[in-house]
Amino acid sequence: MELPFAESYKIKMVEAIRKSTREEREKWIREAGYNVFNLTSAQVYIDLLTDSGTGAMSDRQWSAMMVGDESYAGASSYYKLKDVVRDITGFEWFLPTHQGRAAENVLFSTLVREGDIVPGNSHFDTTKGHIEFRKATAADCTVDAAEDTTLDHPFKGNIDLLKLEDVLSSYPAERIPFVIVTVTCNSSGGQPVSMDNLRAVREMANRYGVPVIFDAARFAENAWFIKEREKLYSDKSIKEIVREMFSYADAMTMSSKKDGIVNMGGFIAFRKEEWFREASVYNILFEGFITYGGMSGRDMNALAQGLVEGTDYEYLRTRIRQIEYLDGLLRQYNIPVQTPVGGHAVFVDAGRFLPHLPREEFVGQALVVELYLEAGVRATEIGTLLADRDPETRENRYPAVEFVRLAVPRRVYTNNHMDVVAAALKNIYDRRDEIRRGYRIVKEAPIMRHFTVELEKI
């Protein structure tokens, strides 16, 4: 018989987790203002809030940390990381930062000005936040297929070239600092971008004299999907695919807490020395000297090793198989999810799950709270709450789909934990008609409100 699939690692250390009672959870979520970000980790049984910085590092990463060079300037750990970044991405110029949003802050401080237009594919929360904080506008050019969670399209993260050309042709090039492509595209359901689309975006941007930047937090997962879903790349290695992907970009930002498999870290990489020099000023101002940028030497060592492991085929196969396992369970229970499944999470279509709830009552958040109450599972809403308010009208922005994201940390949970998550959602789905009302906002920040918002049940 054919041997069954098994993980590409074995476990050396474990952390105890505790189940809570429903009575405890009802009290805790009420005290948290019905915002799962306000819960303590001890109040959570299975934590699928994010895959950012929540992964388990390998023995080789921990070993690398022991020989980290903590020199303020010119540390050997910096040069080790720089060499790995250059080897994987092909970019010659490199700045470390303490995480992805810090990389965005440094790069966007260099390039984005008031009144600019920044086209891209479903900009994520921090990306849009940094753009709008600078009084610029994020123009979403994602393919329409991403809005139909029942449609089986292999690359729902793609940029619609007609939408992109409409933006590029409507404004002078000096008003468009760059096109940003998020790989994979988180907001559309962790969906990949095809190599063909990356190449076409590059060619179009060249015609209009506009640079291209990648938000590359999950670039390795994107490369996996290119290998699996684009026939021309089925025989290519992950590293070969990655190098071609980055050949179509002028720069990249990286939250290393995702595909770098570390708990903290990020970086910016550039093709242009001029951008590197300009960004260095902001890096020193916001992050630290250019050879550490808010990272310790031990963390740079761990990241260098993590990038090597994160682009390994067997690791990626194990990673994606667990996401597919959870997705398969949910489909078996008829729970509506984004089709096909993405790389780092399963995205539940909360609008189809709770179609009787009005959107102004934050449908996704209602399902997030129910999941926590049911089983102590923490997920996050990718919907109206995250979409925030229009900066001009201050009215709620309603995205095409109300998602609940089940983001699975790397090398942390077993499939038994996925069984719990799926069973909890099935229980809620079976009694979904009993969920009659959602939530309203009590307190909110003026930008990126979903992190700290306080709600009350209607």
C-alpha positions as CSV (number, residue, x, y, z in Angstrom):
1,M,0.0,0.0,0.0
2,E,1.0,3.6,-0.5
3,L,2.6,5.1,2.6
4,P,0.5,7.9,4.2
5,F,1.6,11.5,4.3
6,A,3.4,12.5,7.5
7,E,4.9,15.8,8.7
8,S,8.5,16.7,7.6
9,Y,9.6,17.2,11.3
10,K,9.4,15.6,14.7
11,I,8.6,17.4,18.0
12,K,11.3,18.2,20.6
13,M,9.4,20.5,23.0
14,V,5.8,21.0,24.0
15,E,3.8,23.7,25.7
16,A,0.8,22.9,27.9
17,I,-2.5,24.5,26.9
18,R,-5.7,24.6,29.1
19,K,-9.3,24.1,28.1
20,S,-11.6,26.7,29.8
21,T,-15.3,26.5,30.6
22,R,-18.0,28.3,28.6
23,E,-18.9,30.3,31.7
24,E,-15.3,31.5,31.9
25,R,-15.2,32.4,28.2
26,E,-18.4,34.4,28.4
27,K,-16.9,36.5,31.2
28,W,-13.6,36.9,29.5
29,I,-14.9,38.0,26.1
30,R,-17.4,40.4,27.7
31,E,-14.5,42.0,29.7
32,A,-12.5,42.2,26.5
33,G,-15.2,44.3,24.8
34,Y,-16.0,41.4,22.5
35,N,-12.6,42.0,20.8
36,V,-10.4,38.8,20.8
37,F,-7.3,40.9,20.5
38,N,-8.0,42.0,24.1
39,L,-8.0,38.4,25.4
40,T,-4.9,37.1,27.2
41,S,-3.2,34.1,25.7
42,A,-4.0,32.0,28.8
43,Q,-7.7,32.6,28.0
44,V,-7.3,30.9,24.5
45,Y,-7.3,27.2,23.8
46,I,-6.4,27.1,20.1
47,D,-5.0,30.3,18.8
48,L,-5.7,31.0,15.1
49,L,-5.7,34.8,15.4
50,T,-2.6,35.1,13.2
51,D,0.3,33.1,11.6
52,S,2.5,36.2,12.3
53,G,5.3,35.5,14.7
54,T,3.4,32.5,16.2
55,G,5.4,29.7,14.5
56,A,7.7,27.2,16.2
57,M,11.4,27.6,15.4
58,S,13.6,24.6,14.5
59,D,16.6,23.2,16.5
60,R,18.9,24.8,13.9
61,Q,17.2,28.2,14.3
62,W,17.7,28.0,18.1
63,S,21.3,26.9,17.6
64,A,21.9,29.9,15.3
65,M,20.6,32.2,18.0
66,M,23.3,31.1,20.4
67,V,26.0,32.5,18.2
68,G,24.3,35.8,17.3
69,D,26.6,38.8,17.1
70,E,25.1,41.6,19.2
71,S,27.5,44.4,17.9
72,Y,25.7,47.6,17.4
73,A,27.3,48.2,14.0
74,G,28.6,45.7,11.4
75,A,27.5,42.6,13.3
76,S,28.4,39.3,11.5
77,S,24.7,38.3,11.9
78,Y,23.7,41.2,9.7
79,Y,26.0,40.0,6.9
80,K,24.9,36.5,7.3
81,L,21.2,37.5,6.9
82,K,22.1,39.9,4.0
83,D,23.8,37.0,2.1
84,V,20.8,34.8,2.6
85,V,18.4,37.5,1.4
86,R,20.5,38.2,-1.7
87,D,20.7,34.4,-2.4
88,I,17.0,33.9,-2.2
89,T,15.6,37.1,-3.7
90,G,18.4,38.4,-5.9
91,F,18.2,41.9,-4.3
92,E,21.6,43.5,-3.6
93,W,20.5,46.2,-1.1
94,F,19.0,45.3,2.2
95,L,17.8,46.9,5.4
96,P,16.6,45.0,8.5
97,T,13.6,46.2,10.5
98,H,11.9,44.8,13.6
99,Q,8.8,43.6,11.7
100,G,6.7,44.0,8.5
101,R,4.8,47.2,9.3
102,A,8.1,48.8,10.3
103,A,9.4,48.0,6.8
104,E,6.3,49.6,5.3
105,N,6.8,52.6,7.5
106,V,10.4,53.1,6.4
107,L,9.8,52.5,2.7
108,F,6.5,54.4,2.5
109,S,8.1,57.4,4.3
110,T,10.7,57.3,1.5
111,L,8.3,57.0,-1.5
112,V,4.6,58.0,-0.6
113,R,3.4,61.6,-0.5
114,E,0.1,63.2,0.1
115,G,-2.3,62.9,-2.8
116,D,-0.5,59.8,-4.2
117,I,-2.4,56.8,-5.6
118,V,-1.1,53.3,-4.8
119,P,-2.7,50.5,-6.9
120,G,-2.4,46.9,-5.7
121,N,-4.2,43.7,-4.9
122,S,-6.4,44.0,-1.8
123,H,-4.0,46.0,0.4
124,F,-3.8,44.5,3.9
125,D,-4.6,46.5,7.0
126,T,-1.2,47.9,7.8
127,T,-0.4,48.6,4.2
128,K,-3.6,50.5,3.7
129,G,-3.1,52.2,7.1
130,H,0.4,53.5,6.1
131,I,-0.9,54.7,2.8
132,E,-3.9,56.5,4.2
133,F,-1.9,57.9,7.2
134,R,0.1,59.8,4.5
135,K,-3.1,61.1,3.0
136,A,-2.6,58.9,-0.1
137,T,-5.2,56.5,-1.6
138,A,-5.0,52.7,-2.0
139,A,-6.6,51.6,-5.2
140,D,-7.7,47.9,-5.2
141,C,-7.2,46.2,-8.5
142,T,-7.8,42.6,-7.5
143,V,-9.5,40.3,-10.0
144,D,-13.3,40.1,-9.5
145,A,-13.0,36.3,-9.0
146,A,-11.7,36.9,-5.5
147,E,-15.2,38.2,-4.5
148,D,-16.9,35.0,-5.4
149,T,-16.0,32.4,-2.7
150,T,-17.8,29.6,-4.6
151,L,-15.6,30.1,-7.8
152,D,-12.7,27.7,-8.1
153,H,-10.0,30.1,-9.6
154,P,-6.4,29.1,-9.0
155,F,-5.0,32.6,-8.6
156,K,-7.5,34.9,-6.9
157,G,-4.7,37.1,-5.7
158,N,-4.0,38.3,-9.2
159,I,-4.2,41.9,-10.2
160,D,-6.8,42.7,-12.9
161,L,-4.7,44.2,-15.6
162,L,-7.6,46.3,-17.0
163,K,-8.3,47.8,-13.5
164,L,-4.6,48.5,-13.1
165,E,-4.2,50.1,-16.5
166,D,-7.3,52.3,-15.7
167,V,-5.5,53.6,-12.7
168,L,-2.1,54.0,-14.4
169,S,-3.6,55.8,-17.4
170,S,-5.8,58.1,-15.2
171,Y,-2.9,59.8,-13.2
172,P,0.5,61.1,-14.1
173,A,3.4,58.8,-13.2
174,E,4.6,61.1,-10.5
175,R,1.3,60.6,-8.6
176,I,1.8,56.8,-8.5
177,P,4.9,56.0,-6.4
178,F,4.6,52.3,-7.1
179,V,2.3,49.3,-7.7
180,I,2.2,47.0,-4.7
181,V,1.6,43.3,-5.2
182,T,0.9,41.2,-2.0
183,V,2.1,37.6,-2.4
184,T,0.1,35.7,-1.3
185,C,-2.8,38.1,-1.0
186,N,-4.1,37.9,2.5
187,S,-7.2,40.0,2.3
188,S,-8.6,38.0,-0.6
189,G,-8.3,34.7,1.4
190,G,-4.6,34.0,1.4
191,Q,-4.8,33.6,-2.4
192,P,-1.7,33.3,-4.6
193,V,-0.6,35.5,-7.5
194,S,0.5,33.7,-10.7
195,M,3.9,34.1,-12.3
196,D,2.1,35.1,-15.5
197,N,0.3,37.9,-13.7
198,L,3.5,39.1,-11.9
199,R,5.2,39.3,-15.3
200,A,2.3,41.1,-16.9
201,V,2.1,43.7,-14.1
202,R,5.8,44.3,-14.4
203,E,5.5,44.9,-18.2
204,M,2.5,47.2,-17.8
205,A,4.3,49.2,-15.0
206,N,7.3,49.6,-17.2
207,R,5.2,51.1,-20.0
208,Y,3.9,53.7,-17.6
209,G,7.2,54.3,-15.9
210,V,6.0,53.1,-12.4
211,P,8.0,50.9,-10.1
212,V,6.7,47.6,-8.6
213,I,7.0,46.6,-5.0
214,F,6.1,43.2,-3.4
215,D,4.6,42.8,0.0
216,A,6.4,39.4,0.4
217,A,5.4,38.1,3.8
218,R,4.3,34.8,2.3
219,F,6.4,34.7,-0.8
220,A,7.4,31.0,-0.3
221,E,3.8,29.9,0.0
222,N,3.0,31.8,-3.2
223,A,5.9,30.0,-4.9
224,W,4.4,26.7,-3.8
225,F,1.1,27.5,-5.5
226,I,2.9,28.6,-8.7
227,K,4.6,25.2,-8.7
228,E,1.4,23.4,-8.1
229,R,-1.0,25.4,-10.3
230,E,1.1,26.7,-13.2
231,K,2.1,23.9,-15.5
232,L,5.2,25.7,-16.8
233,Y,6.7,25.6,-13.3
234,S,5.8,22.1,-12.1
235,D,9.4,21.0,-12.6
236,K,11.0,24.1,-11.1
237,S,12.4,24.2,-7.6
238,I,10.9,26.6,-5.0
239,K,14.1,28.7,-5.0
240,E,14.0,29.0,-8.8
241,I,10.4,30.1,-8.7
242,V,11.2,32.6,-5.9
243,R,14.1,34.1,-7.8
244,E,11.9,34.7,-10.9
245,M,9.1,36.1,-8.8
246,F,11.4,38.8,-7.4
247,S,13.0,39.5,-10.7
248,Y,9.7,41.4,-11.5
249,A,10.0,43.7,-8.5
250,D,12.1,46.8,-7.7
251,A,11.8,46.4,-4.0
252,M,10.1,44.3,-1.4
253,T,8.9,44.6,2.2
254,M,8.9,41.5,4.4
255,S,7.3,40.5,7.6
256,S,9.7,37.8,8.5
257,K,7.2,36.5,11.1
258,K,5.4,34.6,8.4
259,D,7.5,32.7,5.9
260,G,10.7,33.5,7.8
261,I,9.4,31.4,10.6
262,V,10.6,33.7,13.4
263,N,8.8,35.4,16.3
264,M,10.0,38.9,15.4
265,G,11.7,40.5,12.4
266,G,11.4,42.1,9.0
267,F,13.3,43.7,6.2
268,I,13.3,45.8,3.1
269,A,15.3,44.7,0.0
270,F,16.0,47.0,-3.0
271,R,17.2,46.8,-6.5
272,K,18.1,50.5,-6.5
273,E,21.0,51.8,-4.4
274,E,19.3,55.3,-4.4
275,W,16.2,53.9,-2.6
276,F,18.4,52.1,-0.1
277,R,20.3,55.3,0.7
278,E,17.1,57.4,1.1
279,A,15.4,54.7,3.2
280,S,18.5,54.3,5.4
281,V,17.8,57.8,6.9
282,Y,14.3,56.7,8.0
283,N,15.6,53.3,9.1
284,I,18.0,55.0,11.5
285,L,15.3,57.4,12.6
286,F,12.6,54.8,13.3
287,E,14.4,51.4,13.7
288,G,18.1,51.7,14.5
289,F,21.4,51.6,12.7
290,I,21.3,50.1,9.2
291,T,23.0,46.9,10.3
292,Y,20.5,45.9,12.9
293,G,17.3,47.9,12.3
294,G,15.6,47.0,15.5
295,M,16.6,43.3,15.4
296,S,19.1,41.6,17.7
297,G,21.9,39.6,16.2
298,R,20.5,36.3,17.5
299,D,17.1,37.2,15.8
300,M,18.9,37.9,12.5
301,N,20.7,34.5,12.7
302,A,17.4,32.8,13.4
303,L,15.8,34.5,10.4
304,A,18.7,33.6,8.1
305,Q,18.1,30.0,8.9
306,G,14.3,30.4,8.8
307,L,14.4,31.7,5.3
308,V,16.3,28.7,4.2
309,E,13.9,26.3,5.9
310,G,10.8,28.3,4.7
311,T,11.8,27.8,1.1
312,D,12.3,24.0,1.5
313,Y,9.8,22.0,-0.6
314,E,9.1,19.4,2.1
315,Y,8.5,22.0,4.7
316,L,6.0,23.8,2.4
317,R,4.3,20.6,1.5
318,T,3.7,19.8,5.2
319,R,2.5,23.4,5.8
320,I,0.0,23.5,3.0
321,R,-1.3,20.0,3.7
322,Q,-2.4,21.0,7.1
323,I,-4.3,24.0,5.7
324,E,-5.9,21.7,3.2
325,Y,-6.8,19.2,5.9
326,L,-8.8,21.9,7.9
327,D,-10.3,23.1,4.7
328,G,-11.5,19.6,3.8
329,L,-13.1,19.1,7.2
330,L,-15.0,22.4,6.9
331,R,-16.2,21.5,3.3
332,Q,-17.3,18.1,4.6
333,Y,-19.5,20.0,7.1
334,N,-20.9,22.3,4.4
335,I,-19.3,25.4,5.9
336,P,-18.8,28.1,3.3
337,V,-15.2,28.9,2.7
338,Q,-13.1,30.7,0.1
339,T,-12.5,28.4,-2.9
340,P,-9.8,27.2,-3.4
341,V,-8.0,27.2,-0.1
342,G,-5.1,29.6,0.3
343,G,-1.7,29.1,1.9
344,H,-1.7,30.3,5.5
345,A,-5.3,30.1,6.6
346,V,-8.8,28.9,5.8
347,F,-11.2,31.8,5.2
348,V,-14.8,31.2,6.3
349,D,-17.4,33.2,4.3
350,A,-19.2,34.7,7.3
351,G,-21.8,36.4,5.1
352,R,-22.9,33.1,3.7
353,F,-22.6,31.5,7.2
354,L,-24.9,34.1,8.8
355,P,-26.8,35.5,5.9
356,H,-29.6,36.8,8.1
357,L,-27.3,39.3,10.0
358,P,-27.0,42.8,8.6
359,R,-23.5,43.9,7.7
360,E,-23.7,47.0,9.9
361,E,-23.7,44.5,12.9
362,F,-20.3,43.2,11.9
363,V,-21.1,39.7,10.7
364,G,-17.6,38.4,10.7
365,Q,-17.0,39.6,14.3
366,A,-20.2,37.9,15.4
367,L,-18.9,34.6,14.1
368,V,-15.4,35.2,15.7
369,V,-17.1,35.6,19.1
370,E,-19.3,32.6,18.6
371,L,-16.2,30.4,17.8
372,Y,-14.4,31.6,20.9
373,L,-17.5,30.9,23.1
374,E,-18.0,27.5,21.5
375,A,-14.4,26.1,22.0
376,G,-11.9,28.7,23.1
377,V,-10.7,29.1,19.5
378,R,-9.4,32.6,18.6
379,A,-9.7,33.7,15.0
380,T,-9.9,37.1,13.4
381,E,-12.4,39.0,11.3
382,I,-11.3,40.2,7.8
383,G,-14.4,42.2,7.0
384,T,-16.1,45.5,7.8
385,L,-14.4,45.9,11.1
386,L,-11.0,45.6,9.6
387,A,-12.0,47.6,6.5
388,D,-12.4,50.6,8.8
389,R,-14.0,53.9,7.9
390,D,-13.6,55.9,4.7
391,P,-11.1,58.6,5.7
392,E,-13.2,61.3,4.0
393,T,-16.8,60.4,4.9
394,R,-16.1,58.4,8.1
395,E,-18.7,55.9,7.0
396,N,-18.0,52.2,7.4
397,R,-16.5,50.6,4.3
398,Y,-18.1,47.3,3.4
399,P,-15.8,44.9,1.6
400,A,-17.0,42.4,-1.0
401,V,-16.8,39.5,1.4
402,E,-17.1,39.2,5.2
403,F,-14.4,36.7,6.1
404,V,-13.4,35.0,9.3
405,R,-9.7,34.0,9.0
406,L,-8.4,30.8,10.6
407,A,-4.7,31.5,10.4
408,V,-2.7,28.4,11.3
409,P,0.7,29.0,13.0
410,R,3.7,27.1,11.4
411,R,4.8,23.8,13.0
412,V,2.7,24.4,16.1
413,Y,-0.6,22.5,16.1
414,T,-1.5,18.9,15.1
415,N,-4.4,17.8,13.0
416,N,-6.2,16.9,16.1
417,H,-6.4,20.6,16.9
418,M,-7.8,21.2,13.5
419,D,-10.5,18.6,14.2
420,V,-11.5,20.6,17.3
421,V,-11.7,23.8,15.2
422,A,-13.8,22.1,12.5
423,A,-16.2,20.5,15.0
424,A,-16.7,23.8,16.8
425,L,-17.7,25.5,13.5
426,K,-20.0,22.7,12.7
427,N,-21.8,23.1,16.0
428,I,-22.2,26.8,15.4
429,Y,-23.4,26.2,11.8
430,D,-26.0,23.7,13.0
431,R,-27.5,26.4,15.3
432,R,-26.7,29.4,13.1
433,D,-30.4,30.5,12.9
434,E,-30.3,31.1,16.7
435,I,-27.7,33.9,16.2
436,R,-30.1,36.8,15.7
437,R,-28.0,39.9,16.4
438,G,-24.5,41.1,16.0
439,Y,-22.4,43.9,17.6
440,R,-22.0,47.7,17.7
441,I,-19.0,49.8,18.4
442,V,-18.5,51.4,21.8
443,K,-15.0,52.8,21.3
444,E,-12.7,52.9,18.3
445,A,-9.4,54.4,17.2
446,P,-9.4,56.8,14.2
447,I,-7.4,54.4,12.1
448,M,-6.8,50.6,12.2
449,R,-9.6,50.3,14.7
450,H,-9.9,46.5,14.7
451,F,-6.9,46.0,16.9
452,T,-8.3,47.9,19.9
453,V,-12.0,48.4,19.3
454,E,-14.5,47.8,22.0
455,L,-17.9,46.4,21.1
456,E,-21.2,45.5,22.8
457,K,-23.8,42.9,21.9
458,I,-26.9,44.3,20.3
